[in-house]
């Protein structure tokens, strides 16, 4: 059975905000960020993503992460029997853990 991919609204908003920021910094960089996110989401959906458990209690709760290449962002994933839930697309050093209550 194929799992579906569900992206929380907050995670989608984070990706859109980051994409806009990168595009303001350098024309075309926002597009590169969006493509990096799309690649990661495709890997997750196929079940081929090299996800690792989040450290500590978050990992014990079943949360996993996948780091983006080239960009300092982490995609936080909760895997259930029938879906992959994208909990956050979080910068790796800004406001650590702000998303933990999702």
C-alpha positions as CSV (number, residue, x, y, z in Angstrom):
1,X,0.0,0.0,0.0
2,X,1.3,3.4,-0.9
3,X,1.2,6.0,1.8
4,X,-0.1,9.4,1.0
5,X,1.8,12.6,1.7
6,X,0.1,15.3,3.9
7,X,1.7,18.6,4.5
8,X,0.5,20.7,7.5
9,X,-0.5,24.2,6.6
10,X,2.2,25.6,8.9
11,X,4.9,23.6,7.1
12,X,3.6,24.8,3.7
13,X,3.7,28.4,5.0
14,X,7.3,27.9,6.2
15,X,8.4,26.7,2.8
16,X,6.7,29.5,1.0
17,X,8.2,32.1,3.3
18,X,11.7,30.6,2.9
19,X,11.3,30.5,-0.9
20,X,10.3,34.1,-1.0
21,X,13.2,35.1,1.3
22,X,15.7,33.2,-1.0
23,X,14.2,34.8,-4.1
24,X,14.7,38.3,-2.6
25,X,18.3,37.5,-1.8
26,X,19.1,36.3,-5.3
27,X,16.8,35.9,-8.3
28,X,16.3,32.2,-9.0
29,X,17.5,31.0,-5.6
30,X,13.9,30.7,-4.4
31,X,13.1,28.4,-7.3
32,X,16.2,26.3,-6.4
33,X,14.8,26.1,-2.8
34,X,11.4,25.0,-4.1
35,X,13.0,22.4,-6.3
36,X,15.0,21.0,-3.3
37,X,11.8,20.7,-1.3
38,X,10.0,19.0,-4.2
39,X,12.8,16.5,-4.5
40,X,12.7,15.7,-0.8
41,X,8.9,15.3,-0.8
42,X,9.1,13.0,-3.8
43,X,11.6,10.8,-2.0
44,X,9.5,10.7,1.1
45,X,6.4,9.8,-0.8
46,X,8.1,6.9,-2.6
47,X,9.5,5.6,0.7
48,X,13.1,6.0,-0.5
49,X,14.0,9.0,1.6
50,X,17.1,8.5,3.9
51,X,15.3,9.8,7.0
52,X,16.8,9.6,10.4
53,X,15.1,9.7,13.8
54,X,14.9,13.1,15.5
55,X,17.1,13.2,18.6
56,X,15.8,12.5,22.1
57,X,12.1,12.5,23.0
58,X,11.1,13.6,19.5
59,X,12.6,10.5,18.0
60,X,10.9,8.4,20.6
61,X,7.6,9.9,19.5
62,X,8.4,8.6,16.0
63,X,9.4,11.9,14.4
64,X,12.0,11.7,11.6
65,X,14.0,14.2,9.7
66,X,15.6,14.8,6.4
67,X,18.1,17.5,5.8
68,X,17.9,19.5,2.6
69,X,21.0,19.7,0.4
70,X,22.4,23.1,-0.2
71,X,19.9,24.8,2.2
72,X,20.0,24.8,6.0
73,X,16.5,23.4,6.4
74,X,15.1,20.2,7.9
75,X,11.9,18.5,6.8
76,X,10.3,17.0,9.9
77,X,8.1,13.9,9.2
78,X,5.7,11.8,11.2
79,X,5.2,8.4,9.6
80,X,1.9,6.6,10.2
81,X,0.6,3.4,8.7
82,X,-1.1,5.2,5.9
83,X,0.6,8.5,5.5
84,X,3.7,10.7,5.8
85,X,2.8,13.9,7.6
86,X,5.2,16.8,7.0
87,X,5.2,18.6,10.4
88,X,7.7,21.3,9.7
89,X,10.1,22.7,7.1
90,X,12.3,24.3,9.7
91,X,15.5,26.3,9.5
92,X,18.3,24.4,11.3
93,X,19.4,27.3,13.5
94,X,16.6,29.9,13.7
95,X,14.1,29.4,16.6
96,X,14.9,25.8,17.3
97,X,12.0,23.7,18.4
98,X,9.3,26.2,17.7
99,X,7.3,23.6,15.8
100,X,7.3,20.9,18.5
101,X,3.7,21.4,19.6
102,X,2.3,20.5,16.2
